[in-house]
Amino acid sequence: MTSLTFQFLDHFPEGYRDEVLDRWTAWAQRGDAQPLAEARVAAQRNWDRREQMTESVHVARIIRGDVAVGSCLLEHSLDSPSAPLVVADVVTTATVDPLELTNLLVDTARLRGAPSVQVNRLAGDPLSTAVCAARPATVNASRMVCFLEENDPPATPVELVTMSGDEYDDFERELIASYAEDMAASGMLTIEAARETSLRQTRELLPEGSSTPGHYVFSARVNGVRVGILWVGVTIDSDGPRSYVYNVEIDPDRRGEGLGRAVMLAAERHALEHGCRLIALNVFGFNDVARNLYVSLGYQQLWDIVTIPAE
């Protein structure tokens, strides 16, 4: 039994919005290596989205005895009972037992019929790290970044050729299916919700297919023969261009030949050619092979999405 309780509020307290925006801005700066201006915009966008979800987003004070010792911003839709209880923001103003706080979140998830609690664990953040360590948990996905050197990356035999026509159509169809399967396997979503999310995100990101501005969908080839695919995007912020790897995959019959490293080196070269000094990506928690490859290439882990079962 926890000595902590939640006191749910029917409105956002005065000054709460600005406090959360400040925390989310700092998170975006650290967790996504974003400049201040872009981090603030990202924080505002996240707040605006949640402010409109009046039936799904709730702010609660964390109470011990009759004293408030922190606050939580929780997100869960009763229309989607299989969705996790998402901890959008949590802060404490006094020392709190991480296990008690985690148990309170789990109990709240159970009461709302949610199967789990989902927390973003920021590298170096003691509270989110302690909460995720208090009970058995699963890492669903991680954000990793690599700060590129100005000198050229090692030579790679991989040539990147822009996809078009039937090859792109096949890529998009397989991407939507495989991304949904990976999201479901990671524990983030049910397979039905994952399929819907995969289709929506792909269509939003690539409305014009391989011709979508800022996006590059490649067939990775060695000696003219396809060995895999690479999809990257390049955006420009106040610090200059940055690259993001949306998808990289080696064809099944060519795995085990070191081609994953070769394609990633080709992605680094492409980033440098576009003036980027940073390349970022997400990796699913179950994909240890890819994670180890990225670490060996100098990628740093910035944050994780972690699921705590409500059992």
Order of alpha helices (4+ residues) and beta strands (2+ residues): beta-alpha-alpha-beta-beta-beta-alpha-beta-alpha-beta-beta-alpha-alpha-beta-beta-beta-alpha-beta-alpha-beta
